[in-house]
């Protein structure tokens, strides 16, 4: 993630997660988003209070044993809600901190519907349901402290148009597939290749012998007697693409059909 953390010398670990929301032409409000996250933290047992900062697209919530950084980042048609959890207590292991961050993201997924989740690494993109399945297999190792009184707060936000994107947002351009396209993408990825089909069914193409090639040219000369333009076109195709007996037969059949329709007057009736 691209959150600029105000680290101190006693920081033990910093973990990151990001949630991408498809919102063309819209931008998250940092103040309301931070207030919503503050309530979610309180609901899962994290007493928290805001810390001042100079970035209007960043909110900082301080808890008893950790600090949560909330950054809103615009990336094309997507809004990224970047969450970073910083711990400073030496007795808090990285596994415990990861469990806390997983609880926070899990709480966000209960009230918001992102397109994808970037877990711990910017390029580690998983779907929300994959994240939920991961939590079901690996529950958090340690529950947070009991809920205490929540201190209300307000954050001010400048016009997002006045805020410049950071370099991380410019470098990262990730196309997030919609959940509805997941089945199609899976089918395309697992479509058998030409080599696999050849091994399965074999090559049933008729070999091009000298006799078949000669037959194509004889048919072309015969066609030239009644339809010289069609014969010239067939000859050019045979020179550049190779003699194709089936194609030559189809050309002759279509030519004979057109001449029959012209003779009977049906072609004129169709055209006019």
LINBEL-V55973 format. One record per backbone hydrogen bond with DSSP energy under -1.0 kcal/mol. CO is the residue of the C=O (numbers start at 0). NH is the residue of the N-H. Records with the same first field share a line. If there is no record, write none. Layout:
CO = NH + NH
This chain:
2 = 4
4 = 6
7 = 10
12 = 86
14 = 84
15 = 119
16 = 82
17 = 117
18 = 80
19 = 114
20 = 78
22 = 25
28 = 32
29 = 33
30 = 34
31 = 35
32 = 36
33 = 37
34 = 38
35 = 39
36 = 40
37 = 41
38 = 42
39 = 43
40 = 45
41 = 44
48 = 61
54 = 57
56 = 71
58 = 69
59 = 50
60 = 67
61 = 48
65 = 62
66 = 85
67 = 60
68 = 83
69 = 58
70 = 81
72 = 79
74 = 77
76 = 22
77 = 74
78 = 20
79 = 72
80 = 18
81 = 70
82 = 16
83 = 68
84 = 14
85 = 66
86 = 11 + 12
88 = 91
92 = 96
93 = 97
94 = 98
95 = 99
96 = 100
97 = 101
98 = 102
99 = 103
100 = 104
101 = 105
102 = 106
103 = 107
104 = 108
107 = 110 + 111
115 = 19
116 = 125
117 = 17
118 = 120
120 = 123
122 = 124
123 = 118
125 = 116
126 = 130
127 = 131
128 = 132
129 = 133
130 = 134
131 = 135
132 = 136
133 = 137
158 = 161
159 = 162
165 = 169
166 = 170
167 = 171
177 = 180
178 = 181
180 = 184
181 = 185
182 = 186
183 = 187
184 = 188
185 = 189
187 = 190
192 = 196
193 = 197
194 = 198
195 = 199
196 = 200
197 = 201
206 = 208
208 = 212
209 = 213
210 = 214
211 = 215
212 = 216
213 = 217
214 = 218
215 = 219
216 = 220
217 = 221
218 = 222
219 = 223
222 = 226
226 = 230
227 = 231
228 = 232
229 = 233
230 = 234
231 = 235
232 = 236
233 = 237
234 = 238
235 = 239
236 = 240
237 = 241
243 = 247
244 = 248
245 = 249
246 = 250
247 = 251
248 = 252
249 = 253
250 = 254
251 = 255
252 = 256
253 = 257
254 = 258
255 = 259
256 = 260
257 = 261
258 = 262
259 = 263
260 = 265 + 266
264 = 268
265 = 269
266 = 270
267 = 271
